[in-house]
Amino acid sequence: MKLENRLKCVKRGATILALSTALGLGAGYCGGSSGGSSGRGDTPTNNAPTVYINNPLDGSTFYRGEDIPLSAYATDPENNISYGGWDPVDGLTPIDGVNKLNGGTYNVQLDSTLGTKTLTAYAVDEEGLQGDTTVNIDILNNPPEAIAERKNVDCDSIVPYDFTRSSDLEDGNTLGNYYVDWGDSHYDNDPDGIIFHTYKFSEGSCGKIFLLKLIVTDLDGDTASDTAFINVSDNQ
């Protein structure tokens, strides 16, 4: 390299390497054109995977016993995801292994407890770095069903009323209480659902139609109601 070229190399901002070239100690470093390694031995930075949850959406609500769709996927800058899945929570069996976060859907059910649940999807790369993300969902109680039936009865007769067709499938059809407003200023509470009542002549109930209202309460405190007309004959 001519001296003027060496000096140009110095003027372009090459530091010690270019200066050494100008002094004739080696021409290969000017402009970094030698093609050799810097010798620093930098190790590429490994980044943790990034996880995305498709389903369920944060804040979603489900009734107890309802299928919950789990779907997520993960990306990794180095493309070296080893495995991933969903953390166990409230009866959810761990879902993990290769390709468990590929966007596929797993329908699961949680246990019987109500309230807010946190679902976590995670992915681990080949060097053990983990990425994860979470969503919160709410598990609600299934409301009971109240069934009151229309009935024709005689005045001053003691009549059984069977409300046990009302149900709460979630609790094995067991209800906590049956409340009845007979419509004649009388009321009853009963835990079993079969209640006797008399529409009385002395109270002016004969020959009238009353609107009965039934309210059932399940074991979780939720209620449901139904109404039915009771036709009381004028048999006096």
C-alpha positions in Angstrom: 0.0 0.0 0.0 1.3 3.5 -0.9 2.0 5.9 1.9 -0.8 8.3 0.7 -3.3 5.4 0.9 -2.0 4.6 4.3 -2.6 8.1 5.4 -6.1 8.1 3.9 -6.8 5.1 6.0 -5.7 7.0 9.1 -7.9 10.0 8.1 -11.0 7.8 7.7 -11.0 7.2 11.4 -9.2 3.9 11.8 -7.5 3.9 15.1 -4.6 1.8 16.4 -4.9 -0.8 13.6 -4.8 1.8 10.9 -1.9 3.6 12.5 0.0 0.4 12.6 -0.6 0.0 8.9 0.7 3.5 8.3 3.9 2.5 10.1 4.3 -0.5 7.9 3.3 -3.0 10.6 0.6 -4.6 8.6 -1.7 -3.5 5.8 -4.6 -5.9 6.3 -6.4 -4.0 9.1 -7.3 -0.8 7.2 -11.1 -0.5 7.0 -11.5 -4.0 8.6 -10.9 -5.7 5.3 -8.7 -8.5 6.6 -11.8 -10.7 7.2 -10.4 -12.0 10.5 -12.3 -12.3 13.8 -12.2 -9.4 16.2 -11.2 -11.9 18.8 -13.8 -10.7 21.3 -15.6 -14.1 21.4 -19.1 -12.5 22.0 -21.8 -15.1 22.8 -25.2 -14.5 21.1 -27.9 -13.6 23.6 -30.6 -16.2 24.2 -34.1 -14.8 24.6 -37.0 -16.5 26.4 -40.0 -17.6 24.3 -43.1 -15.4 24.0 -46.5 -17.0 24.8 -49.9 -15.9 23.4 -53.3 -17.2 24.7 -56.0 -17.4 22.0 -58.7 -18.9 24.3 -60.1 -18.2 26.8 -60.1 -14.5 26.7 -59.1 -12.6 29.9 -62.3 -12.0 31.9 -64.3 -14.7 30.4 -67.0 -16.4 32.4 -68.0 -20.1 32.5 -70.6 -22.1 34.4 -69.3 -24.8 36.7 -68.9 -28.0 34.8 -68.8 -26.2 31.4 -66.0 -27.1 29.0 -63.3 -24.4 28.9 -61.3 -24.2 25.6 -57.6 -23.7 26.1 -55.6 -22.6 23.1 -52.2 -20.9 23.0 -49.1 -20.7 20.9 -45.5 -19.6 21.5 -42.7 -18.0 19.4 -39.0 -17.9 20.1 -36.4 -15.7 18.4 -33.9 -18.6 18.2 -36.6 -21.1 17.1 -35.5 -23.5 19.8 -38.7 -24.2 21.9 -38.3 -27.4 23.7 -41.7 -27.9 25.3 -44.7 -26.0 26.7 -48.1 -26.3 28.1 -50.6 -25.1 30.8 -50.0 -25.0 34.5 -52.3 -27.2 36.7 -55.0 -25.2 38.6 -58.1 -26.3 40.5 -58.5 -29.8 39.0 -56.9 -29.0 35.6 -54.5 -31.8 34.8 -51.1 -30.5 33.7 -50.9 -30.2 29.9 -47.3 -30.2 28.8 -45.0 -31.7 26.2 -43.7 -31.1 22.7 -46.1 -29.1 20.5 -48.7 -28.5 23.2 -48.7 -24.7 22.4 -49.3 -25.0 18.6 -52.7 -23.3 18.6 -54.6 -26.5 19.1 -57.6 -26.5 21.5 -57.9 -28.5 24.7 -61.4 -28.6 26.3 -61.1 -29.0 30.0 -63.2 -28.7 33.2 -62.1 -27.2 36.5 -63.2 -28.5 39.8 -66.4 -27.5 41.7 -65.1 -24.4 43.4 -66.5 -21.0 42.2 -64.7 -17.7 41.7 -61.8 -16.3 39.7 -59.2 -18.7 38.3 -55.8 -17.8 36.8 -54.8 -19.9 33.8 -51.1 -19.9 32.8 -49.6 -21.0 29.5 -45.8 -21.4 29.3 -43.0 -22.4 26.9 -39.4 -23.4 27.6 -36.5 -23.2 25.2 -33.6 -25.7 24.8 -31.5 -23.6 27.2 -34.2 -23.7 29.9 -35.5 -20.1 29.6 -39.2 -19.9 30.2 -41.8 -17.5 28.9 -45.4 -17.5 30.1 -48.6 -15.4 30.1 -51.8 -15.6 32.1 -55.6 -14.9 31.8 -58.2 -14.7 34.5 -61.6 -16.4 34.2 -64.6 -16.6 36.5 -66.5 -19.8 37.3 -70.2 -19.2 38.0 -72.8 -21.3 39.7 -75.5 -22.8 37.5 -78.8 -21.4 38.7 -81.5 -23.8 39.9 -84.8 -24.3 38.1 -88.2 -23.7 39.8 -91.3 -25.4 38.7 -94.8 -24.5 40.0 -97.8 -26.2 38.4 -101.4 -24.9 37.9 -103.8 -26.7 40.1 -107.6 -27.0 40.8 -108.5 -27.5 44.4 -111.5 -27.6 46.6 -112.1 -24.9 49.2 -111.3 -25.9 52.8 -109.4 -29.0 51.6 -105.9 -29.9 52.8 -104.0 -30.3 49.6 -100.4 -31.5 49.0 -98.4 -29.4 46.6 -95.3 -31.2 45.1 -92.6 -28.8 44.0 -89.9 -31.4 43.7 -89.8 -31.2 39.9 -87.8 -28.1 40.6 -84.1 -29.0 40.3 -80.5 -28.2 40.6 -78.6 -30.6 38.4 -75.3 -29.2 39.7 -76.0 -30.4 43.2 -77.7 -33.6 42.3 -81.2 -32.1 42.3 -80.8 -31.2 46.0 -82.2 -27.8 46.8 -81.7 -25.9 50.0 -85.2 -24.4 50.4 -88.6 -24.0 48.9 -90.4 -20.7 49.7 -94.1 -20.4 48.7 -96.3 -17.4 48.6 -99.8 -18.9 48.3 -101.4 -15.6 47.3 -103.8 -15.6 50.2 -101.6 -13.8 52.7 -100.0 -17.2 53.8 -96.4 -18.2 53.2 -94.3 -21.3 53.8 -90.7 -22.3 53.8 -89.8 -26.0 53.5 -86.5 -27.9 52.8 -88.2 -30.9 51.1 -90.5 -29.5 48.5 -93.8 -31.2 49.4 -96.0 -28.7 51.3 -99.7 -28.9 52.4 -102.0 -25.9 52.2 -105.6 -25.1 52.6 -107.5 -22.2 51.0 -110.1 -21.5 53.6 -113.8 -20.5 53.3 -113.4 -18.5 56.5 -110.8 -16.3 54.7 -112.9 -15.7 51.6 -110.8 -18.0 49.4 -113.6 -20.0 47.9 -114.4 -19.4 44.2 -111.3 -17.5 43.6 -108.1 -17.8 41.5 -104.8 -17.2 43.3 -101.4 -16.6 41.9 -98.9 -18.9 43.7 -95.3 -17.9 43.6 -92.5 -20.4 44.2 -88.9 -19.5 45.0 -86.2 -22.2 45.3 -82.7 -21.7 46.7 -79.9 -24.0 45.8 -77.0 -25.0 48.1 -74.8 -22.2 46.8 -77.5 -19.6 47.7 -78.7 -18.9 44.1 -82.4 -18.6 43.5 -85.0 -19.2 40.8 -88.7 -18.6 40.8 -91.9 -19.7 39.0 -95.6 -18.9 39.3 -98.8 -20.9 38.8 -102.5 -20.1 39.1 -104.5 -22.0 41.7 -108.2 -22.3 41.0 -110.2 -22.7 44.3 -113.7 -24.1 43.7 -116.8 -22.7 45.5 -118.0 -26.0 46.9 -119.5 -24.7 50.1 
